[in-house]
Amino acid sequence: MLEQKQRLQQEMQRYLSLRQMHQDTDAPDLQKKVLFGFRIMSRCFSDPMKAEESFQILDQLKDGNIWRILVNLLDPNASFHQASSGRDCHNIPGVATN
């Protein structure tokens, strides 16, 4: 289970890096890499098809706060308090913080 979580974190970090490096690009090979990453990450969930759909919806979001929150959550140097800040998570659609 921990191995699966680590794989998910690594793949999400890879996705965020790709997204950041190619913000203004819509290259077909980039899209293939992103979709492949979504497929890998979706396997970590009980409903992979729904998870993959959700990742695709996430990819369409333009709110910079959401990306900042995700980067902070995945930062291994962030303290527990920083990473679990409830006020930030209220900004992510579909995320319950209570």
Backbone atoms as SQL, in Angstrom:
CREATE TABLE atoms (id INTEGER PRIMARY KEY, chain TEXT, resi INTEGER, resn TEXT, atom TEXT, x REAL, y REAL, z REAL);
INSERT INTO atoms VALUES
  (1, 'A', 1, 'MET', 'N', 0.825, -1.188, 0.000),
  (2, 'A', 1, 'MET', 'CA', 0.000, 0.000, 0.000),
  (3, 'A', 1, 'MET', 'C', 0.878, 1.264, 0.000),
  (4, 'A', 2, 'LEU', 'N', 1.924, 1.277, 0.814),
  (5, 'A', 2, 'LEU', 'CA', 2.831, 2.423, 0.842),
  (6, 'A', 2, 'LEU', 'C', 3.562, 2.570, -0.487),
  (7, 'A', 3, 'GLU', 'N', 3.898, 1.453, -1.088),
  (8, 'A', 3, 'GLU', 'CA', 4.564, 1.466, -2.383),
  (9, 'A', 3, 'GLU', 'C', 3.649, 2.091, -3.438),
  (10, 'A', 4, 'GLN', 'N', 2.386, 1.749, -3.375),
  (11, 'A', 4, 'GLN', 'CA', 1.405, 2.283, -4.312),
  (12, 'A', 4, 'GLN', 'C', 1.255, 3.798, -4.114),
  (13, 'A', 5, 'LYS', 'N', 1.228, 4.229, -2.865),
  (14, 'A', 5, 'LYS', 'CA', 1.130, 5.663, -2.558),
  (15, 'A', 5, 'LYS', 'C', 2.355, 6.401, -3.093),
  (16, 'A', 6, 'GLN', 'N', 3.513, 5.817, -2.918),
  (17, 'A', 6, 'GLN', 'CA', 4.742, 6.437, -3.390),
  (18, 'A', 6, 'GLN', 'C', 4.735, 6.545, -4.921),
  (19, 'A', 7, 'ARG', 'N', 4.262, 5.496, -5.598),
  (20, 'A', 7, 'ARG', 'CA', 4.160, 5.521, -7.053),
  (21, 'A', 7, 'ARG', 'C', 3.219, 6.628, -7.518),
  (22, 'A', 8, 'LEU', 'N', 2.087, 6.763, -6.819),
  (23, 'A', 8, 'LEU', 'CA', 1.124, 7.809, -7.142),
  (24, 'A', 8, 'LEU', 'C', 1.755, 9.192, -6.959),
  (25, 'A', 9, 'GLN', 'N', 2.462, 9.383, -5.858),
  (26, 'A', 9, 'GLN', 'CA', 3.113, 10.666, -5.600),
  (27, 'A', 9, 'GLN', 'C', 4.159, 10.978, -6.670),
  (28, 'A', 10, 'GLN', 'N', 4.956, 9.998, -7.022),
  (29, 'A', 10, 'GLN', 'CA', 5.995, 10.208, -8.033),
  (30, 'A', 10, 'GLN', 'C', 5.384, 10.538, -9.389),
  (31, 'A', 11, 'GLU', 'N', 4.339, 9.832, -9.739),
  (32, 'A', 11, 'GLU', 'CA', 3.698, 10.084, -11.034),
  (33, 'A', 11, 'GLU', 'C', 3.023, 11.453, -11.041),
  (34, 'A', 12, 'MET', 'N', 2.431, 11.863, -9.932),
  (35, 'A', 12, 'MET', 'CA', 1.815, 13.183, -9.848),
  (36, 'A', 12, 'MET', 'C', 2.881, 14.274, -9.925),
  (37, 'A', 13, 'GLN', 'N', 4.025, 14.056, -9.285),
  (38, 'A', 13, 'GLN', 'CA', 5.129, 15.018, -9.381),
  (39, 'A', 13, 'GLN', 'C', 5.618, 15.120, -10.820),
  (40, 'A', 14, 'ARG', 'N', 5.706, 13.995, -11.506),
  (41, 'A', 14, 'ARG', 'CA', 6.112, 13.978, -12.907),
  (42, 'A', 14, 'ARG', 'C', 5.111, 14.770, -13.753),
  (43, 'A', 15, 'TYR', 'N', 3.832, 14.546, -13.493),
  (44, 'A', 15, 'TYR', 'CA', 2.780, 15.264, -14.216),
  (45, 'A', 15, 'TYR', 'C', 2.895, 16.776, -13.970),
  (46, 'A', 16, 'LEU', 'N', 3.053, 17.173, -12.713),
  (47, 'A', 16, 'LEU', 'CA', 3.152, 18.594, -12.393),
  (48, 'A', 16, 'LEU', 'C', 4.377, 19.225, -13.046),
  (49, 'A', 17, 'SER', 'N', 5.473, 18.482, -13.112),
  (50, 'A', 17, 'SER', 'CA', 6.681, 18.990, -13.782),
  (51, 'A', 17, 'SER', 'C', 6.434, 19.177, -15.275),
  (52, 'A', 18, 'LEU', 'N', 5.817, 18.182, -15.897),
  (53, 'A', 18, 'LEU', 'CA', 5.482, 18.292, -17.323),
  (54, 'A', 18, 'LEU', 'C', 4.588, 19.495, -17.571),
  (55, 'A', 19, 'ARG', 'N', 3.602, 19.645, -16.731),
  (56, 'A', 19, 'ARG', 'CA', 2.644, 20.742, -16.867),
  (57, 'A', 19, 'ARG', 'C', 3.344, 22.088, -16.731),
  (58, 'A', 20, 'GLN', 'N', 4.248, 22.191, -15.782),
  (59, 'A', 20, 'GLN', 'CA', 4.949, 23.445, -15.550),
  (60, 'A', 20, 'GLN', 'C', 5.914, 23.771, -16.692),
  (61, 'A', 21, 'MET', 'N', 6.627, 22.775, -17.177),
  (62, 'A', 21, 'MET', 'CA', 7.600, 22.998, -18.249),
  (63, 'A', 21, 'MET', 'C', 6.931, 23.356, -19.570),
  (64, 'A', 22, 'HIS', 'N', 5.735, 22.837, -19.789),
  (65, 'A', 22, 'HIS', 'CA', 5.069, 23.015, -21.084),
  (66, 'A', 22, 'HIS', 'C', 3.734, 23.738, -20.923),
  (67, 'A', 23, 'GLN', 'N', 3.702, 24.781, -20.102),
  (68, 'A', 23, 'GLN', 'CA', 2.452, 25.491, -19.832),
  (69, 'A', 23, 'GLN', 'C', 1.765, 26.008, -21.091),
  (70, 'A', 24, 'ASP', 'N', 2.530, 26.538, -22.010),
  (71, 'A', 24, 'ASP', 'CA', 1.945, 27.168, -23.189),
  (72, 'A', 24, 'ASP', 'C', 1.954, 26.267, -24.416),
  (73, 'A', 25, 'THR', 'N', 2.309, 25.009, -24.225),
  (74, 'A', 25, 'THR', 'CA', 2.423, 24.077, -25.346),
  (75, 'A', 25, 'THR', 'C', 1.291, 23.068, -25.292),
  (76, 'A', 26, 'ASP', 'N', 0.797, 22.707, -26.453),
  (77, 'A', 26, 'ASP', 'CA', -0.239, 21.672, -26.540),
  (78, 'A', 26, 'ASP', 'C', 0.216, 20.603, -27.528),
  (79, 'A', 27, 'ALA', 'N', 1.472, 20.167, -27.365),
  (80, 'A', 27, 'ALA', 'CA', 2.060, 19.189, -28.278),
  (81, 'A', 27, 'ALA', 'C', 1.395, 17.823, -28.094),
  (82, 'A', 28, 'PRO', 'N', 1.159, 17.113, -29.197),
  (83, 'A', 28, 'PRO', 'CA', 0.526, 15.792, -29.121),
  (84, 'A', 28, 'PRO', 'C', 1.321, 14.793, -28.263),
  (85, 'A', 29, 'ASP', 'N', 2.662, 14.836, -28.352),
  (86, 'A', 29, 'ASP', 'CA', 3.445, 13.893, -27.563),
  (87, 'A', 29, 'ASP', 'C', 3.358, 14.222, -26.071),
  (88, 'A', 30, 'LEU', 'N', 3.214, 15.497, -25.737),
  (89, 'A', 30, 'LEU', 'CA', 3.022, 15.893, -24.340),
  (90, 'A', 30, 'LEU', 'C', 1.691, 15.347, -23.836),
  (91, 'A', 31, 'GLN', 'N', 0.647, 15.492, -24.651),
  (92, 'A', 31, 'GLN', 'CA', -0.672, 14.996, -24.267),
  (93, 'A', 31, 'GLN', 'C', -0.653, 13.475, -24.070),
  (94, 'A', 32, 'LYS', 'N', 0.092, 12.770, -24.902),
  (95, 'A', 32, 'LYS', 'CA', 0.213, 11.315, -24.744),
  (96, 'A', 32, 'LYS', 'C', 0.866, 10.964, -23.419),
  (97, 'A', 33, 'LYS', 'N', 1.924, 11.710, -23.051),
  (98, 'A', 33, 'LYS', 'CA', 2.610, 11.467, -21.778),
  (99, 'A', 33, 'LYS', 'C', 1.677, 11.731, -20.606),
  (100, 'A', 34, 'VAL', 'N', 0.916, 12.813, -20.700),
  (101, 'A', 34, 'VAL', 'CA', -0.022, 13.166, -19.629),
  (102, 'A', 34, 'VAL', 'C', -1.086, 12.085, -19.485),
  (103, 'A', 35, 'LEU', 'N', -1.680, 11.668, -20.586),
  (104, 'A', 35, 'LEU', 'CA', -2.727, 10.636, -20.528),
  (105, 'A', 35, 'LEU', 'C', -2.183, 9.304, -20.009),
  (106, 'A', 36, 'PHE', 'N', -0.951, 8.979, -20.398),
  (107, 'A', 36, 'PHE', 'CA', -0.329, 7.755, -19.898),
  (108, 'A', 36, 'PHE', 'C', -0.128, 7.851, -18.382),
  (109, 'A', 37, 'GLY', 'N', 0.313, 9.013, -17.912),
  (110, 'A', 37, 'GLY', 'CA', 0.484, 9.229, -16.475),
  (111, 'A', 37, 'GLY', 'C', -0.832, 9.112, -15.728),
  (112, 'A', 38, 'PHE', 'N', -1.909, 9.659, -16.324),
  (113, 'A', 38, 'PHE', 'CA', -3.227, 9.547, -15.702),
  (114, 'A', 38, 'PHE', 'C', -3.638, 8.081, -15.573),
  (115, 'A', 39, 'ARG', 'N', -3.344, 7.308, -16.606),
  (116, 'A', 39, 'ARG', 'CA', -3.694, 5.890, -16.594),
  (117, 'A', 39, 'ARG', 'C', -2.940, 5.172, -15.467),
  (118, 'A', 40, 'ILE', 'N', -1.662, 5.496, -15.318),
  (119, 'A', 40, 'ILE', 'CA', -0.858, 4.885, -14.246),
  (120, 'A', 40, 'ILE', 'C', -1.414, 5.273, -12.883),
  (121, 'A', 41, 'MET', 'N', -1.679, 6.579, -12.701),
  (122, 'A', 41, 'MET', 'CA', -2.182, 7.042, -11.405),
  (123, 'A', 41, 'MET', 'C', -3.564, 6.482, -11.100),
  (124, 'A', 42, 'SER', 'N', -4.395, 6.347, -12.111),
  (125, 'A', 42, 'SER', 'CA', -5.764, 5.881, -11.888),
  (126, 'A', 42, 'SER', 'C', -5.813, 4.447, -11.367),
  (127, 'A', 43, 'ARG', 'N', -4.779, 3.671, -11.636),
  (128, 'A', 43, 'ARG', 'CA', -4.733, 2.281, -11.146),
  (129, 'A', 43, 'ARG', 'C', -4.633, 2.201, -9.622),
  (130, 'A', 44, 'CYS', 'N', -4.291, 3.304, -8.999),
  (131, 'A', 44, 'CYS', 'CA', -4.157, 3.339, -7.535),
  (132, 'A', 44, 'CYS', 'C', -5.501, 3.511, -6.839),
  (133, 'A', 45, 'PHE', 'N', -6.568, 3.651, -7.595),
  (134, 'A', 45, 'PHE', 'CA', -7.885, 3.908, -7.026),
  (135, 'A', 45, 'PHE', 'C', -8.821, 2.737, -7.285),
  (136, 'A', 46, 'SER', 'N', -9.847, 2.635, -6.458),
  (137, 'A', 46, 'SER', 'CA', -10.782, 1.511, -6.585),
  (138, 'A', 46, 'SER', 'C', -11.596, 1.574, -7.869),
  (139, 'A', 47, 'ASP', 'N', -11.824, 2.765, -8.393),
  (140, 'A', 47, 'ASP', 'CA', -12.534, 2.928, -9.666),
  (141, 'A', 47, 'ASP', 'C', -11.610, 3.670, -10.634),
  (142, 'A', 48, 'PRO', 'N', -10.732, 2.918, -11.320),
  (143, 'A', 48, 'PRO', 'CA', -9.740, 3.546, -12.198),
  (144, 'A', 48, 'PRO', 'C', -10.337, 4.428, -13.296),
  (145, 'A', 49, 'MET', 'N', -11.482, 4.048, -13.840),
  (146, 'A', 49, 'MET', 'CA', -12.085, 4.845, -14.909),
  (147, 'A', 49, 'MET', 'C', -12.528, 6.206, -14.390),
  (148, 'A', 50, 'LYS', 'N', -13.147, 6.215, -13.236),
  (149, 'A', 50, 'LYS', 'CA', -13.587, 7.481, -12.635),
  (150, 'A', 50, 'LYS', 'C', -12.382, 8.332, -12.258),
  (151, 'A', 51, 'ALA', 'N', -11.342, 7.703, -11.725),
  (152, 'A', 51, 'ALA', 'CA', -10.129, 8.429, -11.350),
  (153, 'A', 51, 'ALA', 'C', -9.495, 9.068, -12.576),
  (154, 'A', 52, 'GLU', 'N', -9.436, 8.332, -13.673),
  (155, 'A', 52, 'GLU', 'CA', -8.842, 8.875, -14.893),
  (156, 'A', 52, 'GLU', 'C', -9.658, 10.061, -15.410),
  (157, 'A', 53, 'GLU', 'N', -10.976, 9.956, -15.350),
  (158, 'A', 53, 'GLU', 'CA', -11.843, 11.079, -15.725),
  (159, 'A', 53, 'GLU', 'C', -11.556, 12.294, -14.854),
  (160, 'A', 54, 'SER', 'N', -11.408, 12.049, -13.562),
  (161, 'A', 54, 'SER', 'CA', -11.145, 13.141, -12.622),
  (162, 'A', 54, 'SER', 'C', -9.796, 13.794, -12.886),
  (163, 'A', 55, 'PHE', 'N', -8.792, 13.003, -13.222),
  (164, 'A', 55, 'PHE', 'CA', -7.489, 13.572, -13.569),
  (165, 'A', 55, 'PHE', 'C', -7.603, 14.443, -14.823),
  (166, 'A', 56, 'GLN', 'N', -8.416, 14.018, -15.780),
  (167, 'A', 56, 'GLN', 'CA', -8.592, 14.806, -17.000),
  (168, 'A', 56, 'GLN', 'C', -9.303, 16.127, -16.702),
  (169, 'A', 57, 'ILE', 'N', -10.256, 16.089, -15.785),
  (170, 'A', 57, 'ILE', 'CA', -10.933, 17.326, -15.366),
  (171, 'A', 57, 'ILE', 'C', -9.932, 18.230, -14.647),
  (172, 'A', 58, 'LEU', 'N', -9.135, 17.651, -13.780),
  (173, 'A', 58, 'LEU', 'CA', -8.109, 18.411, -13.064),
  (174, 'A', 58, 'LEU', 'C', -7.168, 19.096, -14.048),
  (175, 'A', 59, 'ASP', 'N', -6.808, 18.399, -15.095),
  (176, 'A', 59, 'ASP', 'CA', -5.885, 18.931, -16.096),
  (177, 'A', 59, 'ASP', 'C', -6.446, 20.175, -16.786),
  (178, 'A', 60, 'GLN', 'N', -7.756, 20.306, -16.839),
  (179, 'A', 60, 'GLN', 'CA', -8.398, 21.445, -17.503),
  (180, 'A', 60, 'GLN', 'C', -8.494, 22.687, -16.617),
  (181, 'A', 61, 'LEU', 'N', -8.276, 22.519, -15.315),
  (182, 'A', 61, 'LEU', 'CA', -8.410, 23.643, -14.385),
  (183, 'A', 61, 'LEU', 'C', -7.311, 24.674, -14.606),
  (184, 'A', 62, 'LYS', 'N', -7.676, 25.926, -14.526),
  (185, 'A', 62, 'LYS', 'CA', -6.737, 27.024, -14.772),
  (186, 'A', 62, 'LYS', 'C', -6.341, 27.762, -13.494),
  (187, 'A', 63, 'ASP', 'N', -6.932, 27.421, -12.365),
  (188, 'A', 63, 'ASP', 'CA', -6.681, 28.121, -11.101),
  (189, 'A', 63, 'ASP', 'C', -5.281, 27.813, -10.570),
  (190, 'A', 64, 'GLY', 'N', -4.429, 28.821, -10.532),
  (191, 'A', 64, 'GLY', 'CA', -3.059, 28.647, -10.057),
  (192, 'A', 64, 'GLY', 'C', -2.970, 28.194, -8.615),
  (193, 'A', 65, 'ASN', 'N', -3.972, 28.539, -7.785),
  (194, 'A', 65, 'ASN', 'CA', -3.961, 28.117, -6.378),
  (195, 'A', 65, 'ASN', 'C', -4.008, 26.598, -6.248),
  (196, 'A', 66, 'ILE', 'N', -4.771, 25.964, -7.102),
  (197, 'A', 66, 'ILE', 'CA', -4.897, 24.500, -7.043),
  (198, 'A', 66, 'ILE', 'C', -3.547, 23.853, -7.308),
  (199, 'A', 67, 'TRP', 'N', -2.833, 24.374, -8.301),
  (200, 'A', 67, 'TRP', 'CA', -1.530, 23.800, -8.637),
  (201, 'A', 67, 'TRP', 'C', -0.524, 24.050, -7.523),
  (202, 'A', 68, 'ARG', 'N', -0.595, 25.224, -6.898),
  (203, 'A', 68, 'ARG', 'CA', 0.292, 25.542, -5.776),
  (204, 'A', 68, 'ARG', 'C', 0.011, 24.586, -4.602),
  (205, 'A', 69, 'ILE', 'N', -1.254, 24.329, -4.343),
  (206, 'A', 69, 'ILE', 'CA', -1.649, 23.418, -3.256),
  (207, 'A', 69, 'ILE', 'C', -1.128, 22.009, -3.537),
  (208, 'A', 70, 'LEU', 'N', -1.311, 21.528, -4.761),
  (209, 'A', 70, 'LEU', 'CA', -0.843, 20.186, -5.112),
  (210, 'A', 70, 'LEU', 'C', 0.673, 20.067, -4.983),
  (211, 'A', 71, 'VAL', 'N', 1.387, 21.082, -5.447),
  (212, 'A', 71, 'VAL', 'CA', 2.845, 21.064, -5.320),
  (213, 'A', 71, 'VAL', 'C', 3.232, 21.023, -3.844),
  (214, 'A', 72, 'ASN', 'N', 2.545, 21.801, -3.021),
  (215, 'A', 72, 'ASN', 'CA', 2.832, 21.825, -1.580),
  (216, 'A', 72, 'ASN', 'C', 2.533, 20.478, -0.933),
  (217, 'A', 73, 'LEU', 'N', 1.433, 19.858, -1.320),
  (218, 'A', 73, 'LEU', 'CA', 1.075, 18.547, -0.766),
  (219, 'A', 73, 'LEU', 'C', 2.110, 17.477, -1.110),
  (220, 'A', 74, 'LEU', 'N', 2.701, 17.593, -2.281),
  (221, 'A', 74, 'LEU', 'CA', 3.669, 16.597, -2.735),
  (222, 'A', 74, 'LEU', 'C', 5.101, 16.912, -2.325),
  (223, 'A', 75, 'ASP', 'N', 5.324, 18.076, -1.746),
  (224, 'A', 75, 'ASP', 'CA', 6.667, 18.488, -1.345),
  (225, 'A', 75, 'ASP', 'C', 7.121, 17.687, -0.131),
  (226, 'A', 76, 'PRO', 'N', 8.173, 16.880, -0.268),
  (227, 'A', 76, 'PRO', 'CA', 8.637, 16.067, 0.864),
  (228, 'A', 76, 'PRO', 'C', 9.209, 16.922, 1.999),
  (229, 'A', 77, 'ASN', 'N', 9.543, 18.181, 1.713),
  (230, 'A', 77, 'ASN', 'CA', 10.096, 19.059, 2.744),
  (231, 'A', 77, 'ASN', 'C', 9.037, 19.890, 3.460),
  (232, 'A', 78, 'ALA', 'N', 7.790, 19.792, 3.011),
  (233, 'A', 78, 'ALA', 'CA', 6.705, 20.536, 3.649),
  (234, 'A', 78, 'ALA', 'C', 6.331, 19.855, 4.957),
  (235, 'A', 79, 'SER', 'N', 6.075, 20.656, 5.961),
  (236, 'A', 79, 'SER', 'CA', 5.656, 20.086, 7.250),
  (237, 'A', 79, 'SER', 'C', 4.235, 19.543, 7.113),
  (238, 'A', 80, 'PHE', 'N', 3.852, 18.717, 8.058),
  (239, 'A', 80, 'PHE', 'CA', 2.500, 18.160, 8.056),
  (240, 'A', 80, 'PHE', 'C', 1.482, 19.289, 8.097),
  (241, 'A', 81, 'HIS', 'N', 1.749, 20.280, 8.941),
  (242, 'A', 81, 'HIS', 'CA', 0.821, 21.404, 9.088),
  (243, 'A', 81, 'HIS', 'C', 0.666, 22.163, 7.775),
  (244, 'A', 82, 'GLN', 'N', 1.768, 22.406, 7.076),
  (245, 'A', 82, 'GLN', 'CA', 1.710, 23.109, 5.791),
  (246, 'A', 82, 'GLN', 'C', 0.917, 22.301, 4.770),
  (247, 'A', 83, 'ALA', 'N', 1.211, 21.024, 4.696),
  (248, 'A', 83, 'ALA', 'CA', 0.600, 20.165, 3.677),
  (249, 'A', 83, 'ALA', 'C', -0.879, 19.924, 3.931),
  (250, 'A', 84, 'SER', 'N', -1.296, 19.956, 5.176),
  (251, 'A', 84, 'SER', 'CA', -2.689, 19.633, 5.484),
  (252, 'A', 84, 'SER', 'C', -3.509, 20.863, 5.833),
  (253, 'A', 85, 'SER', 'N', -3.055, 22.010, 5.436),
  (254, 'A', 85, 'SER', 'CA', -3.764, 23.248, 5.728),
  (255, 'A', 85, 'SER', 'C', -5.162, 23.198, 5.120),
  (256, 'A', 86, 'GLY', 'N', -6.169, 23.138, 5.961),
  (257, 'A', 86, 'GLY', 'CA', -7.553, 23.005, 5.513),
  (258, 'A', 86, 'GLY', 'C', -8.058, 24.179, 4.710),
  (259, 'A', 87, 'ARG', 'N', -7.598, 25.377, 5.024),
  (260, 'A', 87, 'ARG', 'CA', -8.120, 26.546, 4.318),
  (261, 'A', 87, 'ARG', 'C', -7.727, 26.519, 2.842),
  (262, 'A', 88, 'ASP', 'N', -6.570, 25.941, 2.528),
  (263, 'A', 88, 'ASP', 'CA', -6.156, 25.839, 1.128),
  (264, 'A', 88, 'ASP', 'C', -6.985, 24.798, 0.391),
  (265, 'A', 89, 'CYS', 'N', -7.277, 23.701, 1.047),
  (266, 'A', 89, 'CYS', 'CA', -7.982, 22.610, 0.376),
  (267, 'A', 89, 'CYS', 'C', -9.428, 22.966, 0.046),
  (268, 'A', 90, 'HIS', 'N', -9.995, 23.962, 0.715),
  (269, 'A', 90, 'HIS', 'CA', -11.361, 24.380, 0.387),
  (270, 'A', 90, 'HIS', 'C', -11.455, 24.928, -1.023),
  (271, 'A', 91, 'ASN', 'N', -10.320, 25.323, -1.583),
  (272, 'A', 91, 'ASN', 'CA', -10.310, 25.892, -2.935),
  (273, 'A', 91, 'ASN', 'C', -10.366, 24.839, -4.023),
  (274, 'A', 92, 'ILE', 'N', -10.210, 23.580, -3.688),
  (275, 'A', 92, 'ILE', 'CA', -10.208, 22.523, -4.701),
  (276, 'A', 92, 'ILE', 'C', -11.610, 21.948, -4.810),
  (277, 'A', 93, 'PRO', 'N', -12.217, 22.065, -5.988),
  (278, 'A', 93, 'PRO', 'CA', -13.574, 21.524, -6.167),
  (279, 'A', 93, 'PRO', 'C', -13.608, 20.021, -5.883),
  (280, 'A', 94, 'GLY', 'N', -14.607, 19.595, -5.117),
  (281, 'A', 94, 'GLY', 'CA', -14.784, 18.174, -4.847),
  (282, 'A', 94, 'GLY', 'C', -13.966, 17.633, -3.701),
  (283, 'A', 95, 'VAL', 'N', -13.189, 18.485, -3.025),
  (284, 'A', 95, 'VAL', 'CA', -12.365, 18.015, -1.908),
  (285, 'A', 95, 'VAL', 'C', -13.047, 18.393, -0.607),
  (286, 'A', 96, 'ALA', 'N', -13.367, 17.393, 0.191),
  (287, 'A', 96, 'ALA', 'CA', -13.938, 17.629, 1.520),
  (288, 'A', 96, 'ALA', 'C', -12.807, 17.676, 2.525),
  (289, 'A', 97, 'THR', 'N', -12.767, 18.714, 3.344),
  (290, 'A', 97, 'THR', 'CA', -11.691, 18.862, 4.303),
  (291, 'A', 97, 'THR', 'C', -12.108, 18.476, 5.716),
  (292, 'A', 98, 'ASN', 'N', -13.349, 18.132, 5.899),
  (293, 'A', 98, 'ASN', 'CA', -13.809, 17.738, 7.243),
  (294, 'A', 98, 'ASN', 'C', -14.188, 16.278, 7.269);
